[in-house]
Amino acid sequence: MKYVVVLGDGMADWPLESLNGGTPLSCAKTPAMDELAGISEIGMVATIPEGMAPGSDTANLSVIGYDPRKYYTGRSPLEALSIGVDMKDSDVVYRCNLVTLTEEDAPYEEQTILDHSSDEISTEDAEILLRDVCRELENETYRFYTGTSYRHCLVWDKGQVLELTPPHDILTRKIGEYLPQNETLRYMQKRSYEILKDHPLNKKRKEQGLNPANSFWFWGAGTKPILTSFENIYHKRGVMISAVDLLKGIAVGAEMDRIEVEGANGGLHTNYEGKAQAAVKALTEQGYDFAYIHVEAPDEMGHQGSVEKKIQAIEYLDQRLIRLVKEGLDASGEDYRMLILPDHPTPIKVRTHVAEPVPYLLYDSTKPQEHTWHYNEKEAAESGNTVAHGWDMMKYLFS
């Protein structure tokens, strides 16, 4: 038996008037998921432990079988694992986003945050900007590391874990009340803006109609991760397929292998087909028992507040990934179980994560069921099937 998880990050949502009370998931054209729903179990699962923040970090840890209350030490250290940072026990790691501020003729504190991803800036552009700022700011205490797209890391030697606001939670708001109280972190954010707002690369980006990446934004602090081996816990050889450093870092901590897919970028136009092909090959030719396929696009479109693009992301996931995974595994003759779900909702109305349960779909090729339901939030809730703790989903999948 082979096992696969397809994780549509932030795919769940709330009913929208513009969709006549539907959600992007219920209104998207998803023939592959709808066909699977008719022969599968659907239901709801709570991925976020009560009292914990609804981040992709806690949620994906939960889905992949690790109780966040036991294993979570912060988001950024997981990302640091992915990009090869050799962390000391005394290090504190922060996410360093490259964000877009308004560039109004006003003090830094009066600027408004427009875009948490700077139009999903390329890693190549980000590396240039990061290098030019870090030339001034970096020292033995504060070290910066380039990640992917807008997502980078700051490592603070013998630092403090401070609660800072994620930039995607305060889009369109003035930043003053959300800036770090720590003088050095606040200075580095402000100084990054002074360097980047007139940077030649950002001038070029604006000429091209792209948002400038004109400020650092620190958040997501944590300490060295304490994950244990996925294979030792579940006795399955697993592989992670994701463009996002967070997920790749979870894989490193869990001692799972990673597959890098060319053209996979965490955006709407990622290489869906490449991810599907990589998963099928891993399961049918390379000896893996389990593949975790993570797609960031629905979450990014939720943060952008775009109903149309979120629907498009879900449709791409359905036809360009899920359909191909099913066809590939069916053609191989392998028995398999496939779990499809989001990690958390990212509702268009609020443009950030919420801690509500999410719909899941669990298909077993050896035991097709007979139902008339479709895969969406409403029908999954009405099914009566519930999983109280997200970290039990792995045991459920493998049972």
C-alpha positions as CSV (number, residue, x, y, z in Angstrom):
1,M,0.0,0.0,0.0
2,K,1.2,3.5,-0.9
3,Y,0.1,6.7,0.8
4,V,-0.1,10.3,-0.4
5,V,-1.3,13.6,1.1
6,V,-2.2,16.5,-1.1
7,L,-2.2,19.7,1.0
8,G,-3.9,22.7,-0.6
9,D,-2.6,25.4,1.8
10,G,-5.4,27.7,3.0
11,M,-7.9,26.2,0.6
12,A,-10.8,26.3,3.0
13,D,-12.9,29.5,3.2
14,W,-16.1,31.1,4.4
15,P,-19.3,31.6,2.4
16,L,-19.1,34.7,0.2
17,E,-22.0,36.9,-1.0
18,S,-20.2,37.3,-4.3
19,L,-20.4,33.6,-4.8
20,N,-24.1,33.4,-3.7
21,G,-23.2,31.9,-0.4
22,G,-20.7,29.5,-1.8
23,T,-16.9,29.2,-1.1
24,P,-14.1,29.2,-3.5
25,L,-13.8,25.4,-3.0
26,S,-17.5,24.8,-3.5
27,C,-17.6,27.0,-6.6
28,A,-14.4,25.9,-8.3
29,K,-14.7,23.4,-11.1
30,T,-13.1,20.3,-9.5
31,P,-14.1,17.2,-11.4
32,A,-11.2,15.1,-10.0
33,M,-12.0,15.9,-6.4
34,D,-15.8,15.6,-7.0
35,E,-15.3,12.1,-8.6
36,L,-13.1,11.1,-5.7
37,A,-15.6,12.4,-3.1
38,G,-18.3,10.0,-4.5
39,I,-16.1,7.0,-3.7
40,S,-14.4,8.4,-0.5
41,E,-14.9,9.4,3.1
42,I,-15.2,13.1,3.6
43,G,-15.3,14.9,7.0
44,M,-13.8,17.7,9.1
45,V,-10.6,17.7,11.0
46,A,-9.3,20.2,13.6
47,T,-5.7,20.9,12.7
48,I,-4.9,23.7,15.2
49,P,-4.7,22.9,18.9
50,E,-6.9,25.1,21.1
51,G,-5.0,28.3,22.1
52,M,-2.3,28.0,19.4
53,A,-2.0,30.4,16.5
54,P,-3.4,29.1,13.2
55,G,-0.2,29.2,11.2
56,S,0.9,26.9,8.4
57,D,3.7,25.8,10.8
58,T,1.4,24.4,13.5
59,A,-1.2,23.2,11.0
60,N,1.2,21.3,8.7
61,L,3.1,19.8,11.7
62,S,-0.3,18.6,12.9
63,V,-1.3,17.1,9.5
64,I,2.0,15.3,9.1
65,G,1.5,13.7,12.5
66,Y,3.3,15.8,15.1
67,D,1.3,17.3,18.0
68,P,2.3,21.0,17.9
69,R,1.9,21.3,21.6
70,K,4.8,18.9,22.0
71,Y,7.0,19.6,19.0
72,Y,6.5,23.3,18.0
73,T,9.4,25.6,18.8
74,G,8.5,28.4,16.3
75,R,8.1,28.8,12.6
76,S,11.3,30.3,11.5
77,P,13.7,27.6,12.8
78,L,11.9,25.1,10.6
79,E,12.5,27.3,7.6
80,A,16.1,27.8,8.7
81,L,16.6,24.0,8.7
82,S,15.5,24.0,5.0
83,I,18.1,26.5,3.9
84,G,20.9,24.8,5.8
85,V,21.4,27.0,8.8
86,D,23.4,25.3,11.4
87,M,21.6,26.4,14.6
88,K,23.0,26.5,18.1
89,D,20.8,25.9,21.0
90,S,21.2,29.6,22.0
91,D,20.1,30.9,18.6
92,V,16.7,32.6,18.0
93,V,15.5,32.6,14.4
94,Y,13.1,35.1,12.9
95,R,11.4,35.1,9.5
96,C,12.5,38.1,7.5
97,N,9.9,39.0,4.9
98,L,10.6,41.4,2.1
99,V,7.4,43.4,2.1
100,T,5.9,46.3,0.2
101,L,5.2,49.6,2.1
102,T,3.4,52.6,0.7
103,E,6.4,55.0,0.4
104,E,4.3,57.9,1.5
105,D,6.0,61.2,2.4
106,A,5.8,60.4,6.1
107,P,7.8,58.7,8.9
108,Y,8.4,55.0,8.6
109,E,5.9,54.4,11.4
110,E,3.2,56.0,9.3
111,Q,3.7,53.8,6.2
112,T,1.0,51.2,5.3
113,I,1.8,47.6,4.5
114,L,0.4,46.8,1.0
115,D,1.8,43.4,0.2
116,H,3.4,40.8,2.4
117,S,5.2,39.1,-0.6
118,S,6.3,42.0,-2.8
119,D,4.4,40.5,-5.7
120,E,5.9,37.1,-5.0
121,I,9.4,38.5,-5.7
122,S,11.8,36.1,-7.4
123,T,14.5,34.5,-5.2
124,E,17.1,36.1,-7.6
125,D,15.8,39.6,-7.1
126,A,15.4,39.0,-3.3
127,E,19.0,37.9,-3.0
128,I,20.3,41.1,-4.5
129,L,18.2,43.3,-2.2
130,L,19.0,41.2,0.9
131,R,22.8,41.3,0.1
132,D,22.8,45.1,-0.2
133,V,21.0,45.6,3.1
134,C,22.9,43.0,5.0
135,R,26.2,44.5,3.9
136,E,25.4,47.2,6.5
137,L,23.3,45.4,9.1
138,E,24.9,42.0,9.5
139,N,27.5,41.2,12.2
140,E,28.5,38.4,14.5
141,T,25.2,38.7,16.5
142,Y,22.8,39.1,13.7
143,R,23.1,36.9,10.6
144,F,20.8,36.8,7.6
145,Y,20.1,33.9,5.3
146,T,18.5,33.9,1.9
147,G,15.4,31.6,1.5
148,T,12.9,31.5,-1.3
149,S,11.0,34.4,-2.9
150,Y,10.1,36.8,-0.1
151,R,10.8,34.4,2.8
152,H,14.2,34.8,4.5
153,C,15.7,34.3,7.9
154,L,17.4,36.3,10.6
155,V,19.5,34.4,13.2
156,W,20.1,36.3,16.5
157,D,22.9,34.8,18.6
158,K,21.7,34.5,22.2
159,G,18.6,36.3,21.2
160,Q,15.1,36.7,22.6
161,V,11.9,35.1,21.4
162,L,9.6,38.1,20.9
163,E,6.0,38.0,19.8
164,L,5.8,39.9,16.5
165,T,2.9,40.3,14.1
166,P,2.9,38.5,10.8
167,P,2.7,41.0,7.9
168,H,-0.1,39.1,6.2
169,D,-2.3,39.8,9.3
170,I,-2.1,43.6,8.9
171,L,-2.4,44.3,5.2
172,T,-3.6,47.8,4.5
173,R,-2.9,49.0,8.0
174,K,-0.3,51.5,9.3
175,I,2.6,49.7,10.7
176,G,3.5,51.9,13.7
177,E,1.8,49.9,16.5
178,Y,3.1,46.6,15.1
179,L,6.8,47.4,14.9
180,P,9.2,45.5,17.2
181,Q,9.7,47.1,20.6
182,N,13.3,45.8,20.6
183,E,15.4,48.7,19.6
184,T,17.8,46.8,17.3
185,L,15.1,44.9,15.4
186,R,13.1,48.1,15.0
187,Y,16.2,49.9,13.8
188,M,17.0,47.2,11.3
189,Q,13.5,47.2,9.8
190,K,13.6,51.0,9.5
191,R,17.1,51.1,8.0
192,S,16.2,48.4,5.5
193,Y,13.4,50.7,4.2
194,E,15.8,53.6,3.9
195,I,18.1,51.5,1.8
196,L,15.6,49.7,-0.3
197,K,13.0,52.3,-1.2
198,D,15.4,54.0,-3.7
199,H,17.3,50.8,-4.7
200,P,17.8,50.6,-8.5
201,L,16.2,47.1,-8.6
202,N,13.1,48.4,-6.9
203,K,12.9,51.4,-9.3
204,K,13.0,48.8,-12.1
205,R,10.3,46.7,-10.5
206,K,8.0,49.7,-10.3
207,E,8.6,50.5,-14.0
208,Q,7.6,46.9,-14.7
209,G,4.4,47.4,-12.7
210,L,5.6,45.2,-9.8
211,N,5.5,46.1,-6.1
212,P,8.8,47.1,-4.7
213,A,10.4,45.0,-2.0
214,N,11.2,48.0,0.2
215,S,11.3,46.8,3.8
216,F,12.3,43.9,6.0
217,W,9.6,42.5,8.3
218,F,10.6,40.3,11.3
219,W,8.2,37.8,12.8
220,G,7.8,34.1,13.6
221,A,10.5,33.7,16.2
222,G,11.6,30.4,17.6
223,T,14.4,28.2,18.7
224,K,16.1,25.0,17.4
225,P,13.5,22.4,16.4
226,I,13.1,19.1,18.3
227,L,11.3,16.9,15.8
228,T,11.9,13.1,15.8
229,S,12.1,10.8,12.8
230,F,8.9,10.3,10.8
231,E,10.1,6.9,9.7
232,N,10.8,5.8,13.3
233,I,7.3,6.9,14.4
234,Y,5.2,5.7,11.5
235,H,7.5,3.0,9.9
236,K,7.0,4.6,6.4
237,R,9.7,6.0,4.2
238,G,8.4,9.5,3.3
239,V,9.2,12.3,0.9
240,M,8.2,16.0,0.9
241,I,7.4,17.8,-2.3
242,S,7.0,21.6,-1.7
243,A,8.4,24.9,-2.9
244,V,8.1,26.4,0.6
245,D,11.0,26.5,3.0
246,L,8.7,25.9,6.0
247,L,7.6,22.5,4.6
248,K,11.0,21.5,3.5
249,G,12.3,22.4,7.0
250,I,9.7,20.2,8.6
251,A,10.9,17.4,6.3
252,V,14.5,18.0,7.4
253,G,13.5,17.9,11.0
254,A,11.5,14.7,10.5
255,E,14.4,13.1,8.5
256,M,12.2,12.8,5.4
257,D,13.7,13.2,2.0
258,R,12.8,16.2,-0.2
259,I,12.3,16.4,-4.0
260,E,13.0,19.8,-5.6
261,V,10.7,20.3,-8.6
262,E,11.9,22.7,-11.3
263,G,9.5,25.6,-11.6
264,A,7.9,25.0,-8.3
265,N,7.8,28.5,-6.7
266,G,5.0,28.7,-4.1
267,G,2.8,30.9,-6.4
268,L,-0.3,30.6,-8.5
269,H,1.7,29.5,-11.5
270,T,3.8,26.8,-9.8
271,N,4.7,23.6,-11.6
272,Y,1.7,21.5,-10.6
273,E,2.3,18.8,-13.2
274,G,6.0,18.5,-12.1
275,K,4.9,17.9,-8.4
276,A,2.4,15.3,-9.5
277,Q,4.9,13.4,-11.6
278,A,7.5,13.6,-8.9
279,A,5.1,12.1,-6.4
280,V,4.0,9.2,-8.6
281,K,7.6,8.4,-9.5
282,A,8.7,8.5,-5.9
283,L,5.9,6.1,-4.9
284,T,6.1,3.7,-7.9
285,E,9.8,3.7,-8.9
286,Q,11.9,5.1,-6.0
287,G,10.8,3.0,-3.1
288,Y,8.9,5.6,-1.0
289,D,5.8,4.6,0.9
290,F,4.5,8.1,1.6
291,A,4.5,11.4,-0.3
292,Y,3.4,14.7,1.1
293,I,2.6,17.2,-1.7
294,H,2.2,20.8,-0.6
295,V,0.7,23.5,-2.8
296,E,1.0,27.1,-1.4
297,A,-1.1,28.9,-4.1
298,P,-4.6,28.9,-2.5
299,D,-3.2,30.4,0.7
300,E,-1.3,33.1,-1.2
301,M,-4.5,34.1,-3.2
302,G,-6.5,34.2,0.1
303,H,-3.9,36.6,1.5
304,Q,-4.3,38.7,-1.6
305,G,-8.1,38.8,-1.2
306,S,-8.7,37.5,-4.7
307,V,-11.7,35.3,-5.1
308,E,-11.0,34.7,-8.8
309,K,-7.4,33.7,-8.3
310,K,-8.2,31.5,-5.3
311,I,-10.7,29.6,-7.4
312,Q,-8.2,29.3,-10.1
313,A,-5.6,28.0,-7.7
314,I,-8.0,25.3,-6.5
315,E,-8.9,24.4,-10.1
316,Y,-5.2,24.1,-11.0
317,L,-4.7,21.9,-8.0
318,D,-7.6,19.6,-9.1
319,Q,-6.8,19.2,-12.8
320,R,-3.1,19.7,-12.9
321,L,-2.1,17.8,-9.8
322,I,-4.7,15.6,-8.1
323,R,-6.1,14.2,-11.4
324,L,-2.5,13.3,-12.5
325,V,-1.6,11.7,-9.2
326,K,-4.7,9.5,-9.3
327,E,-4.2,8.5,-13.0
328,G,-0.5,7.7,-12.4
329,L,-1.2,5.6,-9.3
330,D,-4.1,3.8,-11.0
331,A,-1.9,3.0,-14.0
332,S,0.8,1.6,-11.8
333,G,-1.4,-1.0,-10.3
334,E,-0.3,0.0,-6.8
335,D,-2.9,0.0,-4.0
336,Y,-3.0,3.4,-2.4
337,R,-4.7,5.7,0.0
338,M,-4.9,9.5,-0.8
339,L,-5.7,12.2,1.7
340,I,-6.7,15.7,0.4
341,L,-7.2,18.6,2.7
342,P,-6.1,22.2,3.6
343,D,-3.9,22.9,6.6
344,H,-6.2,25.8,7.8
345,P,-8.7,28.2,6.2
346,T,-7.5,31.5,4.8
347,P,-10.8,33.3,4.3
348,I,-11.0,36.0,1.6
349,K,-13.0,38.2,4.0
350,V,-10.1,38.5,6.5
351,R,-7.1,37.7,4.3
352,T,-5.4,35.7,7.0
353,H,-5.5,32.3,8.7
354,V,-8.2,31.2,11.1
355,A,-8.2,28.2,13.5
356,E,-11.4,26.5,12.3
357,P,-11.6,22.8,11.3
358,V,-11.0,22.0,7.7
359,P,-12.6,19.5,5.2
360,Y,-10.8,16.3,4.4
361,L,-11.2,13.7,1.7
362,L,-9.8,10.2,2.3
363,Y,-9.7,7.7,-0.7
364,D,-8.8,4.1,-0.5
365,S,-8.3,2.4,-3.9
366,T,-9.0,-1.0,-2.4
367,K,-12.3,0.0,-0.7
368,P,-14.2,2.5,-2.9
369,Q,-17.4,3.8,-1.2
370,E,-20.7,5.0,-2.7
371,H,-21.8,8.5,-1.9
372,T,-23.5,11.5,-3.6
373,W,-21.6,14.2,-1.8
374,H,-19.0,16.6,-3.2
375,Y,-15.8,17.8,-1.5
376,N,-16.4,21.2,0.1
377,E,-16.7,22.7,3.5
378,K,-20.5,22.4,3.8
379,E,-20.9,18.8,2.7
380,A,-17.8,17.7,4.7
381,A,-19.4,19.2,7.9
382,E,-22.7,17.6,7.1
383,S,-21.2,14.1,6.6
384,G,-20.9,13.7,10.4
385,N,-17.3,12.4,10.1
386,T,-14.9,14.3,12.4
387,V,-11.3,13.9,13.5
388,A,-10.7,15.8,16.8
389,H,-6.9,16.2,16.5
390,G,-5.1,16.8,13.3
391,W,-2.0,14.9,14.4
392,D,-4.2,11.7,14.4
393,M,-4.7,12.0,10.6
394,M,-1.4,10.1,9.9
395,K,-2.4,7.2,12.1
396,Y,-5.8,7.3,10.4
397,L,-4.3,7.4,6.9
398,F,-2.0,4.5,7.7
399,S,-4.6,2.4,9.5
